[in-house]
Amino acid sequence: MSEILSLLPLKTNSLIEGAGLFISSKAESQILALPIEEIKEKRLRVCINSGGCAGFQYTLHFDNTCLEEDIIFASPQQVEIIMDKMTYEIIQGSTIDYVEELIGAAFVIKNPNAKSSCGCGNSFSVI
């Protein structure tokens, strides 16, 4: 995991409690390094969907829409992360990181609430 973690302050008006959300300096730098035309006026949306062999899976994509019920976090460099309340309940306390390995590079979520994951690591369970 990247060594420098930042606790993302809540930017939304929602009064929400929980363990917060963290981003690594490497993940933040990787988002900021994307060509501006790809991410202009967009936020990184984190979603949890049912699926995979363990029950849930993450999806991350850039999104320029923000729903009234979305929770918004902002990094020190103003990278915004958005998600719905159900997603936050499952991933609170997690770290968004960017890892580079021989097989490729990707954003990953290190979720302390995940109780198990499938063999390929693409899905997880919270039960």
N, C-alpha and C positions, 0 to 999 in steps of 0.2 A: 504494500500500500504506500502511496505517496506520503512523505513524512509530515507535511504541513496540512493541518485540517482547520477549516474555518466553520464555526457554527453560523448557519445562515439565519439572520434575523427575519422575523415575520414582517412582511410588507403589506399584507392584506388588512382590511378592517375587521376581519373575523376575530372574535375572541376565542382562541383555541388553545388548549393546554396539551402538553405532551413533552416528549423528550427532544423535540426539535429535529433538525436535519443538518447534516454536515456535508461539505464538499472538499475534496482534496485540491491542493494547489495545481496538481497536474491536470485534473478534470477541468478546473476553471480556465487554465491556460489553453487547453485544447479547444474549448468552446470559443474563447476569445481569438484564437488563431484561424478560425473558419473565415472564409471570404465574407465580407460584410453583406454582400448581396444575398447570401444564403440565409443569414440570420437576422437581417435588419428588421426591427420591430417584432421580433419573434422571441418566444420564451421556450425553454426546454420543458416540455410536458412529460411528467412521469405518470404512467398508468399501471395499474395492476388489473389483469384480466384473468378469468378462469381459463384454465387450459394447461397443456403439458401433462406429463405423466405424474407430477406430484401435486397438482391442484391449481396453482397460480403461476403466472409468468409476468415479467416486467415488459413494458414497451416504453421506449423513449423516442420522442420526436420533437421537432421544432414546430411551434404553433403560434399564430398571431392572434388567436381568439382567446378571450378570457371570459369565463362565465361568472355570474354574480356569486355563485357558491364556491368558486375556486379559492384555494389557499395559495398565496404567493410568498416565496422566499427570495431574498436578494443577497448575492454574495458581495464580498468587499469590493470587487471590481464591477459590480452591477450586473452580473449574470443572474437572470431571473429564472427560478424553477417554479413551475405551477403544477398543481394536482388537485384532485377532488378530495373530499373529506374521507371517503372510504379508503382511498389509497394511503392517505396520511395515517389513518389509524393502524394500518398494517406495516408501514415502513418508518414510523417515527423512531428517531434515534439512529437511523441508517446513515451511511456515508456513500456519496456518489464519488466514484473514483474513475480513473482512466488507466487501463493497464495495456502494456505492450508485451506480447509473448511471441515466440517463434511462429505460432499458428495464426497470429493476427493481433489486431489492437481493437479495443472496444471500451465503451463506458460500462461500468459494472456498479451494482448496488450491493454494498455489504450490509445485510439486514440482520441485526441482532435478534429480531423477532422470528426469523425463519427457524423452524424446528428440524426440518429435513429438506433435502433437495434430491432431484433425480440424478442419475449417473452422469448425464451430459451437462448438468449444471444450469439448464435453461428454465427449469421450473422449481417451485418450492412449496412447502406446506407450513402453515402456522399452527397446526393442531398437534 
